[in-house]
Amino acid sequence: MQNFIQEKHQTEAIEALKTILSYPSYLQEDPTGKTPFGSDIQAVLEKNFGIDRGVRV
């Protein structure tokens, strides 16, 4: 069977997961309402969007 995930992609995916999982992920309501789930969750969402654009399979 052919290996569909190349080592480079696997390494990139693992590093992306490490980055995302390093952020606190508990609800911290923002009193201003700008980040409904808290600033840390907003930051990880923005980071995730950036990672998604950079990792291509």
ZAVEXMI-846204 format. One record per residue: residue number from 1; residue in one letter; y, z, x of N, C-alpha, C, O, CB in turn. Coordinates in Angstrom, 2 decimals. Glycine has a CB too. Layout:
ZAVEXMI-846204
NUM A Y Z X Y Z X Y Z X Y Z X Y Z X
...
end
This chain:
ZAVEXMI-846204
1 M -1.17 0.00 0.83 0.00 0.00 0.00 1.25 0.00 0.89 1.31 0.70 1.90 -0.01 1.21 -0.95
2 Q 2.21 -0.79 0.49 3.44 -0.92 1.27 4.34 0.30 1.05 4.46 0.80 -0.07 4.18 -2.23 0.89
3 N 4.97 0.76 2.11 5.88 1.89 2.02 7.26 1.36 1.58 7.93 0.66 2.34 5.97 2.65 3.39
4 F 7.67 1.70 0.35 8.92 1.16 -0.19 10.15 1.92 0.28 11.25 1.37 0.26 8.86 1.18 -1.69
5 I 9.99 3.16 0.70 11.12 3.95 1.17 11.11 3.94 2.69 10.22 4.49 3.33 11.07 5.41 0.62
6 Q 12.13 3.29 3.24 12.22 3.24 4.69 12.71 4.58 5.22 13.39 5.33 4.51 13.16 2.09 5.14
7 E 12.36 4.87 6.45 12.72 6.16 7.05 14.23 6.39 7.02 14.68 7.51 6.77 12.20 6.24 8.49
8 K 15.01 5.35 7.27 16.47 5.48 7.27 16.95 5.94 5.89 17.79 6.83 5.79 17.13 4.13 7.65
9 H 16.43 5.32 4.83 16.84 5.69 3.48 16.41 7.11 3.14 17.13 7.85 2.48 16.27 4.70 2.46
10 Q 15.23 7.47 3.59 14.73 8.81 3.32 15.63 9.85 4.00 15.98 10.86 3.40 13.26 8.97 3.81
11 T 16.00 9.60 5.24 16.88 10.51 5.97 18.24 10.62 5.28 18.77 11.72 5.13 17.06 10.03 7.43
12 E 18.81 9.49 4.85 20.09 9.50 4.15 20.00 10.29 2.85 20.91 11.06 2.53 20.56 8.07 3.87
13 A 18.93 10.11 2.11 18.76 10.81 0.84 18.63 12.31 1.06 19.20 13.09 0.31 17.53 10.28 0.10
14 I 17.89 12.71 2.07 17.73 14.14 2.36 19.06 14.75 2.77 19.39 15.85 2.32 16.68 14.35 3.48
15 E 19.82 14.07 3.60 21.13 14.58 4.01 22.08 14.68 2.81 22.85 15.63 2.71 21.74 13.68 5.10
16 A 22.03 13.70 1.92 22.87 13.73 0.72 22.50 14.92 -0.15 23.38 15.61 -0.67 22.73 12.41 -0.08
17 L 21.21 15.17 -0.32 20.77 16.32 -1.11 21.20 17.64 -0.48 21.63 18.56 -1.18 19.25 16.30 -1.28
18 K 21.09 17.74 0.84 21.53 18.96 1.53 23.01 19.23 1.27 23.41 20.37 1.04 21.27 18.84 3.04
19 T 23.80 18.17 1.31 25.24 18.31 1.08 25.51 18.78 -0.34 26.27 19.73 -0.55 25.96 16.98 1.34
20 I 24.90 18.12 -1.31 25.13 18.47 -2.71 24.66 19.89 -3.01 25.34 20.63 -3.71 24.42 17.48 -3.63
21 L 23.50 20.25 -2.48 22.95 21.57 -2.77 23.67 22.71 -2.05 23.44 23.88 -2.35 21.49 21.59 -2.41
22 S 24.53 22.37 -1.09 25.25 23.41 -0.36 26.43 23.97 -1.17 26.98 25.01 -0.81 25.76 22.86 0.96
23 Y 26.82 23.30 -2.25 27.92 23.76 -3.09 27.43 24.84 -4.06 26.30 24.75 -4.56 28.55 22.58 -3.85
24 P 28.26 25.84 -4.34 27.91 26.81 -5.39 27.82 26.07 -6.73 28.64 25.20 -7.02 28.97 27.97 -5.47
25 S 26.83 26.41 -7.54 26.62 25.63 -8.77 26.63 26.49 -10.03 26.03 26.10 -11.03 25.32 24.88 -8.67
26 Y 27.27 27.61 -10.00 27.35 28.43 -11.20 28.69 28.19 -11.89 29.67 27.82 -11.26 27.17 29.93 -10.86
27 L 28.69 28.42 -13.18 29.88 28.17 -14.00 31.01 29.12 -13.61 30.85 30.34 -13.60 29.54 28.32 -15.49
28 Q 32.14 28.52 -13.29 33.36 29.27 -13.00 34.46 28.62 -13.80 35.14 27.71 -13.32 33.69 29.28 -11.45
29 E 34.64 29.08 -15.02 35.60 28.43 -15.90 37.00 28.44 -15.30 37.45 29.44 -14.74 35.61 29.11 -17.27
30 D 37.67 27.31 -15.44 39.03 27.14 -14.92 40.01 27.45 -16.04 40.00 26.78 -17.07 39.25 25.69 -14.37
31 P 40.87 28.46 -15.86 41.81 28.82 -16.93 42.80 27.71 -17.25 43.36 27.68 -18.35 42.56 30.07 -16.54
32 T 43.04 26.80 -16.32 43.99 25.70 -16.57 43.36 24.58 -17.38 44.07 23.75 -17.96 44.52 25.15 -15.25
33 G 42.03 24.54 -17.43 41.34 23.49 -18.18 41.19 22.18 -17.44 40.65 21.22 -17.99 42.06 23.25 -19.45
34 K 41.67 22.11 -16.20 41.58 20.87 -15.42 40.15 20.59 -14.97 39.74 19.43 -14.87 42.50 20.93 -14.20
35 T 39.40 21.63 -14.71 38.00 21.48 -14.32 37.17 22.36 -15.25 37.01 23.55 -14.98 37.77 21.86 -12.81
36 P 36.65 21.80 -16.33 36.01 22.62 -17.36 34.81 23.44 -16.88 34.46 24.44 -17.51 35.57 21.74 -18.47
37 F 34.18 23.04 -15.79 33.02 23.77 -15.28 33.33 24.51 -13.98 32.43 25.10 -13.37 31.85 22.82 -15.08
38 G 34.56 24.47 -13.56 34.97 25.16 -12.34 35.23 24.19 -11.19 34.77 23.05 -11.20 33.92 26.16 -11.93
39 S 35.98 24.66 -10.22 36.39 23.79 -9.11 35.23 23.42 -8.19 35.20 22.31 -7.66 37.49 24.46 -8.31
40 D 34.27 24.34 -8.00 33.14 24.01 -7.13 32.27 22.92 -7.73 31.84 22.00 -7.03 32.29 25.26 -6.87
41 I 32.00 23.01 -9.03 31.19 21.98 -9.68 31.95 20.66 -9.69 31.35 19.60 -9.51 30.81 22.40 -11.13
42 Q 33.26 20.70 -9.91 34.07 19.48 -9.85 33.99 18.85 -8.46 33.87 17.63 -8.33 35.54 19.78 -10.23
43 A 34.05 19.68 -7.43 33.99 19.17 -6.06 32.65 18.51 -5.77 32.61 17.45 -5.14 34.24 20.31 -5.05
44 V 31.55 19.11 -6.23 30.24 18.51 -5.97 30.08 17.22 -6.76 29.45 16.28 -6.28 29.11 19.50 -6.32
45 L 30.64 17.15 -7.97 30.57 15.90 -8.73 31.32 14.78 -8.00 30.83 13.66 -7.90 31.14 16.10 -10.14
46 E 32.50 15.10 -7.50 33.27 14.10 -6.76 32.56 13.70 -5.48 32.55 12.52 -5.12 34.67 14.64 -6.44
47 K 31.97 14.65 -4.79 31.21 14.36 -3.56 30.01 13.48 -3.91 29.70 12.53 -3.18 30.75 15.67 -2.86
48 N 29.33 13.79 -5.00 28.18 13.02 -5.43 28.55 11.57 -5.71 27.82 10.65 -5.33 27.55 13.64 -6.67
49 F 29.68 11.35 -6.35 30.11 9.98 -6.61 30.37 9.24 -5.31 30.06 8.05 -5.20 31.37 9.98 -7.48
50 G 30.93 9.92 -4.33 31.18 9.31 -3.02 29.89 9.00 -2.29 29.76 7.95 -1.66 32.04 10.20 -2.17
51 I 28.92 9.93 -2.37 27.62 9.70 -1.73 26.91 8.54 -2.38 26.32 7.71 -1.70 26.75 10.97 -1.80
52 D 26.98 8.50 -3.71 26.31 7.44 -4.46 26.81 6.06 -4.02 26.03 5.11 -3.93 26.53 7.63 -5.97
53 R 28.07 5.97 -3.74 28.63 4.68 -3.31 28.17 4.31 -1.90 28.13 3.14 -1.53 30.17 4.72 -3.37
54 G 27.83 5.34 -1.11 27.47 5.10 0.28 25.99 4.88 0.53 25.62 4.24 1.52 27.93 6.22 1.10
55 V 25.13 5.39 -0.34 23.69 5.29 -0.13 23.16 4.13 -0.96 23.25 4.13 -2.19 22.97 6.62 -0.51
56 R 22.62 3.15 -0.30 22.08 1.98 -0.98 20.61 1.84 -0.62 20.21 2.02 0.53 22.86 0.69 -0.59
57 V 19.83 1.51 -1.60 18.38 1.32 -1.39 18.08 -0.15 -1.33 16.93 -0.54 -1.16 17.54 1.99 -2.51
end
